[in-house]
Amino acid sequence: MSEPYNIYEAYGISQKILDFVRREEKKLDDKLEKIREISQYNQLKVIRSMQKNSLGDRHFSVATGYGYNDEGRDILEKIYADTFGTEDALVRSQIISGTHAISICLYGILRPGDELLSITGAPYDTVQTIIGHEKYNGQGTLQDFGIKYNQVELEGSEIDIEKVIEEIKPETRMIYIQRSTGYSWRKALTVGKIGEAIKRIREKTIRAVIMVDNCYGEFLDFLEPTDVGADLMAGSLIKNPGGGIAPMGGYIAGKSEYVYQAAARLSAPGIAKETGATLGMNRTYLQGFFLAPHVVAEALKTALLAAGIFKSLGFEVCPEPDDERSDIIQSIKFKSEEGVISFCKAIQEAAPVDSFASPEPWDMPGYSDKIIMAAGAFIQGSSIELSADAPIREPYIAYLQGGLTHEHGKLGIYIALRNLAEQGLIHIR
């Protein structure tokens, strides 16, 4: 019998790299078990919501035109609401991204003279263009409509709650929390920390709507921000909750009043949630949501392994292997343009789609710096699939996320180690 084909040799991955990764992964056994425990709990939570709402084969039928009486759409939104512990949800293919979902919430609720208060510092780059930006003012930013903006910086990775309390005014209509790191060097806010902040805020104001940008955070914990008092949260279906198979879309979940206002912004007042044909997408969305807890766990295993490996090699990583995680993003500080570009190119090389492409930094719409983005995905722009991106600015941080299977995530790490070692940027013992 012939010897089995050595797939690792085909990728140029040495035994030294394989042994190194195995040693590092073994150190993480306790953390990996916790990930499996959370995944199991959330998997049962999703199934229970589907059973409670009597999900049936009839809900996969195709609705067209205006989409009146689309049972599949309605049951999908009830399942999201039940899973996330909310009164209502809006889950639509017409929401094109996480930024769009957030935008709908902001425009749906805020009115001229209101103030938006971000308590996690400056929001993600693309959200800043919604608020107001010299390049985009005049195109319908919040600033154009006379909506004021204020922000409270984080203390490291923590909400400065005393400062937040000081900054809340009578006109503060929405308090905005970004759970994930974005392009910053901090740990994602845990659900527990979000809950503590909400409790203190509610002692000061009951008028303000507390909204959480939940992108990259779904199914990372036993609870979601809406379980601990958030009025509204939003995210993208090509991130965690789409399970890697939703081809587009976004969601908003929270109190019925605010979800309906957001829906009126997505469509029109008087139409809101009642229309919007799903064109046969319900099966995919529901199956993706079913898969999501497991897929998120796979991505999280890859992020954890990357943290352990690159910390062991002497790089600064955030979060560190022992930190509690609240999003799927792993930040690695390379401190050189060469290192961050090499890493992103390696992740692209490991992709099942467009592995032959070589990403280069470019002026991506909505960003102030050149961005390099490795994203060889089945769904364009899918952040739950293995991807990496980095703004080309000091200190040259790469943001790794996703991986539908941990095996694929490990391949990306193997190739990154191979390339960095060949360039003399790391030394593996």
N, C-alpha and C positions, 0 to 999 in steps of 0.2 A: 504494500500500500504506500502510495507516495506521501511525502510530507505535506501538511496543509499549507496553503498559500499564506505567507506572512504579510498581512495587510499593513502592519506597522512599518515594515520596510518599504512598502509601496509609497507611504507618506514621508519616508525619510526620518521616521521617529526612532531614536536610538533606545536601546535597552536602559541606558542611564536615565533618560527622561521618564520612561515607563516606571522604573523603580522609584524614582523621586516622587512622582505623582501618587503612586500607591502608598508610599510612606506618609505623605501629607494627608491623604484621604483617611487613612487609618486613625489619625489623630482627631478626626472630626466625628467619630462614631456617635457620641452622645448628642451632638447637635443635629446630625442626620436623623436620629430617632425622633427628636422633637418635631422636625419638619414632617415626618411621616404621621405623627400623632395629630397635628393640626390638619393635615390633608384628609385624614380619615374622618375627622369631625365635620369638616366643611363638605366633604362628599355626601355624608349622611344628611346634612342640612339641606343641600340642594335636592336630593332625592325626596326628602320629606315634603319639601315645598311642591314638587311636581305631583306627588301622590295626593297631598291635601287639596290641590286644585283640579284633581281628576284629569290630568293630562291624557289625551287620547289621540289615536291615529287621525281622527277628523281634524285636529288642530294643525295638521301639516298641509292642508289643502291650500290652493293658490287663490289669493284675492287680487283683484285688479281694479283699475279705475280709481274711484274715490276711496275704496276700501271700507265702505260702510259695513258694519257688522262682521268685521274680520275677527272671528273667534280666536284664531291662532295668535294674532297680535295681542288681543286682550289677555289671554291666558299667559303668554310670555311675560307681560308686564306685571301680572299678579304674582307670578313665580319669582321674579326679581324682587318685588316689594316684600314678599314673605321671607325670602332668603336674607335680605338686608334689614329686616325688621322695621319696615317703613309702611306708611299709609298707602303710598302709590309709587309708581315708577313710569318712566317714559323710555322705551327701548326701541330705537328706530334706525333703519338703514339711512334715513335722510340726514342723520347727524353724521357729519363726515370725519370727525376726529375728536380727540379729547378736548382740544382747544375750542372746537365748535360747541361741544356740550357745555363747557364752562361759560362760553360767550352767551349762549342761550339763557343760562341762569342769570347772568349779570344783567343783560338787557331786559329779561322778563320781569325782574323784580325791582331794579333800581330806577328811580325817576329823577328829573331835574331837581337839584338842590340836595339830594341825598349824598351821603358819603360812603365810600367803600373803604374799609380799613383792613389791610393785610397785616396779620400778626405773625407772619413767618418771613418777614423781610420782603425783598423784591420777588414777585412771582416769576415763574418760568418765562423765558424770553418771548414766546409767542403770545402769552397772556398780557405782557406789558404793552404790546401793540394794540390790544383791545382797549386798555385803560386810557392810553394817550401816548403819542410818540410823534416827534416832529416830522417824521417821514410819512405818517399815516393820518395825522390830524386833518380834518376836512373830508375824510372818508367814512365818518360815522363812528368815531371812537367815543368812549364814555365822556371824555373831556369835551367833545363837540356838543354833547347834550347837557352840559352843565352839571355833570356828576363829579363830585370832588373825590380826591384820593389821598389816603394817608397810609403810612406803613410803620410798623414797629419791628426793629431788627431783632433777630434771635440772639440769645446769649449762648454762643457755641451752637449746640443742637437743641436748645431748650427755648420754650416760649417765655419771654420776659413778661410774666403775667401782671406784675405790679405796674409796669409801664403801659401795658394794654389797658388796664382799668383806668389809668389817668387819661388815656387818649380817646376813650369812648365819649362821644358827644350826643346831644339830642338828635342831631341829623345823621348819626351813624346808623345806616339802614342795613348794611351787610358787613359781617366780619368774615374774612376770607382766610382759610387755613390751607396751605399746601403741604400735604402729607409727605410726598416724595422729595428727594433731594434736588431734582432739576439739575442744572449745571452749576451746582455749588458743592462745597466740600463740607458736608455735614451728614449726620445720620438722619434717616427718615424718622418722622415723628411717630411714636407708637400710639396705638389706640388708647392705651391707658393714659398717656400724657395729654392726648387730645381731650379725653373725658375730664381730666382734672382742670384743664383750662376752661372748658365749657361750663363746668360747675361754678367757677369763680366769675365768669362773664355774666352768667344768669343772675348773680347777686347784684350786678350793676344795671343790666338792661334786659327787658323782655321783648323790646321792640325789634332789636336787631336780628336779622336772619343769619344764622351761623352756617356757613357753607364750607365744605371740604372738597378740595381737588383730590380725588381718590385715585388718580392715575397711578398705575404700577403697584397699588396697595391691596387690591382685592384678594381675599383668601390667604393673607399672610398671618392672620391671627384667628382666634376663635370668634372674635367680634369685629364689627365694622364701625366706622365713626358714627353712623346713625343709631347704633345700639347704645351709644354713650352720650346722646343728646344733640348731635348735629341735626339741623333742620333739613339739610339738603346735601347731597354729594353727587359727583359726576365723574364719568370716566369713558374710556374708549373700548369698543369691542374688539379692536385688533391689538389690545393689550390683554391683561389677565382674564376678564370674564368671557372673552370669546373663545377660549380654549384652543386657540391656534387654528380654528377652522372658520370662524366668522370672517367673511370677506370685506366687511366694512361696518360702520355704524358706531353708535355711542349710546350711553344711558344716563338718565338722571333719576335719582331715587330720593324720597323724603316725604315731607308733609304734603298732603293732597293739594292744599292751596298754592304752594310754591311750585310743585310739579306742574300744575295746570297753567300757572302764569308762564312758566318756561315753555310749555307746549304751545301756548298762544303765540309766543315769539317765534317758535320753530315754524308754525303754519300761519295762523292769523286769528285774531280775536273772533270768537264765535265758532271757530272750527276746532282749534286746539287739538285735543287727543282723539276726536271722534272720526277723523279721517287719516288716510295715509296707508295705501295698499302695500302689503308686504311682499307681493310677487313671488310667493313660495319660499321665502327666506326663513320662515319660522322653524322649520325642521333643523336647519343648520344652526340657527341661534340657540335653540334649545339643546341640541346635542353638544354644541360648544360650551354652553353653560354647565352641562352635565360633566364634561371633561375637565373644566377649568380648575377645580381644586387639585387634581392630580398633575396637570400640566404646570401649574404654578409651583408645586412642590419640586418638580423636575428642574425648573428654572432656578429655584432657590438653592438646590443642591449644587448647581454649577457656580452660582455666585459665591456660595460658601467655600467651595473648593478653590476658586480663584483667589479669594481673600487669604486663605491659608497658605497657598503656594507663593503668592507674590510678597506676602509679609515675610515668609521664610527666606525669600531671596533679597530682603532688605528694602523693599519698596514700602512707602506709606500707603495704607489701604483704608477705605472707609465704606461700610463699617468694618471693624476688625472681626476676626473669627468668633470671638467670645461675645460680641455685642448682640443685643436683641435686634432682630430685623423687622422692618415695617414696609419695605418695598423690595422689588426684585433686582434693584440696581446695585452693582458693585463698582465702586470708584477706585482707580489705581493711579497714583501720582507718579508719572514717569520722569518729570522734570526736564525732558528734552523733546523737541519736535520729532527727532528721529525715532525715539522710543515709542511715542504715542501713535505715529503713523505706521510703524512696523507692526504694532499690536493689532490695529484695526485691519490692516491688510491680511494678517494671519486669520482673523475671524472670517473675513470674506473668502479666503482660500478654503476654509473648512465647510463652506456653505454647500447645500445640495443644489442650489439654484444660483446661476451666475458665478460659480467658483472661479471661472476664467477671468473675471473682471478684476481690475485693480483700482480700488477707491482712491480718490485724490481729494484734497481739501478744495472746497468751492464756496461761493457766496450763496448760501441756501436762503430762500425767502423767509423773512421773519426773524433772522438772526443777525447780530451785529458783528460777529467774527466769522471767518471762514470755518466751515465745518467739514470734518471727514466722517463719513458714515459707511460702515460695513453692514450690509443688510441683504444677504442672499436668501431671500425668503419666498415662500409660496404665496404669501399675501403681501403686496407691496407696502412697506412701511410698518410691518407687523413687529411690535416691540416684544411680544411674547415669544417670537421665534428668536433664535440666537442672533444677536446683533451687538454692535459696539459703535460708539460715536464719540467725537471729541471736538470741542472748539479749539482752534489753533491759537491758543494764547497761554501764557505762563499761568500756572506751573505745569501745563501740559498733562491734563487729567483725562484718562480714558474712562468711559462709562459703559460697562458691560452689562447686558441684560438678556433675559430670555433663554430659550433652549427648550423645544418641545419634548426632547428626551435628554436625560443627563448624559447618555452616551455621546450624543452630538456635542453637547457642551464640553465634554472632556476632549473631544477631537480638536475643538477650537483652542483649548488650553495647550494641548500637545504641540500644535503647529506654532502657536505663539512662542512657546518655550524654544522650539527648534530654531525659529527665525531669529529671536533675540540672542540666542547662544551663538549662532553663526555670525551675527554682527558684532559679537564681543560685548554686548550690552548686559549680559548675565553670565554667571558661571555656575553650572550645576555639578554638585559633587556626587 
